[in-house]
Amino acid sequence: MGINYIGIGDFAVSNKPDDIIKTMALGSCVGIMLYDPKLKIAAMGHIALPDSKVRGQRGMDKPGRYADTGIPLLAKAMLNKGSKRGRSLIVKIAGGAQINDPNDTFNIGKRNVLAVKKILWKCSLILKAEDTGGNIGRTMQVGVDTGEVTLSSPGRSKWKL
Amino acid sequence: MIVTKSIADRVKEMPMLSVVSTRLLELLGEDNYSIRDVVSIVENDAILTTKILRAANSVAYSPRVPITSVTAAINNMGEKVIMGIAIESCAPKVFKDPLGGYMSEAGQMWDHSLCTAIGARQLSSYTIKESSSNLAFTAGLLHDIGKSVMSVILEGNTEEMLGHIDNGEAVSFLDAEKKIAGMDHTELGYELAQHWKLPEQLAMAIRYHHHPQDVDDKYKDLVYTVHLGDILAMMAGIGTGVDGLAYSIDRTYKDYIEIREDELAIAVADIQEEFFKTKQAILGEETE
């Protein structure tokens, strides 16, 4: 059994039943999990910002960091592992916490969740469950065999999504 | 439960800083200092010099020719890595020990401090009046030192604190700390800063990093950068554990820091990149 840890802007995909994909400490970032229940393929990404276009002339750093480039990448990774286009995937997201800013500028968590939902919709990926917002950090993991997503936060008991 | 009485003793029990560390922090607490002065202090300390040279020769930098002097190390890695290594070794216990009361593991406090420092430094280029980026970095590294003492007091009370936050009795984690300890980690940090005789501006950044509007005007630019740097670190998931993002933003930052949404997004990406690179460098993994 292996645990694939993914960091900010990274993603992983697996069809090994014993594998777990895990991302630690989602603050205002959003973790996105795609699962093909027939072929038992799971993918997870950890995006930090809504839109890669802010980089402008500076060029791309990590496409997985942004919702608009990260989600298509994740969907492609599923296809590369054998999942078929048009197959209904289970989609779950978590994170997007924030410290509420009355001036709105620092409300990145909220903007991330909105952007993720918009891009999922564009990619015809239907969101099944989410645990987003609030002011807690979340760790998210998925077991490849079952597609079961578990969340945890320091000082709180684990819960299923 | 109020345990204020023993807090003064706990602070006094914290080991004093070495002579080299005190001199170094005095220097780094100034608005402007020359890196030569830093070098001359660092070179008096064999352990510090070794750490810096190890980082300079690490995988993160992979120099073509081995780096053998502190000056060459600074040229290669930049000042902030040197400052990071120097401050970390001033008080390794504060930065490296796990914070049991915050349910965070060994190293998390250091990661959070480093990420805040990098964030504060980035934000210092958006202050309306000109402000010192080096000072923002140093203050960012030190802002949460109070947590090292607070952690011991909070241990075993975590559930109660989360209860206070969940039922709204505590608006922020600072209130929850006060309910348990009679004071919060910024007040405790200030006590520790006094104990260590840290320069006034650093002590003020430690004391007011959650409420910059309350600090004396002459420190406001600095303290707002640390406040927002801290928030960006927590948002990146590089926090200290159970407190998560349970704090408030001081909306008056707008009067001191001018940053647009798109500029902030770029700053966030840069901070994350720089954090991982600097962390790797400071850990100083040896090249093969």
Interface residues (C-beta under 8 A of the other chain):
Chain A: G7 I8 G9 M24 A25 L26 G27 S28 C29 A48 L49 P50 D51 V54 R55 R58 D61 R65 A97 Q98 I99 N100 D101 P102 N103 D104 T105 F106 I108 G109 N135 I136 G137 S153 P154 G155 R156
Chain B: Y102 M103 S104 T158 E159 M161 L162 L228 I231 L232 M234 M235 A236 G237 I238 G239 G241 V242 G244 L245 A246 Y247 S248 I249 R251 Y253 K254 I259 R260 E261 D262 L264 A265 I266 V268 A269 Q272 E273 F276
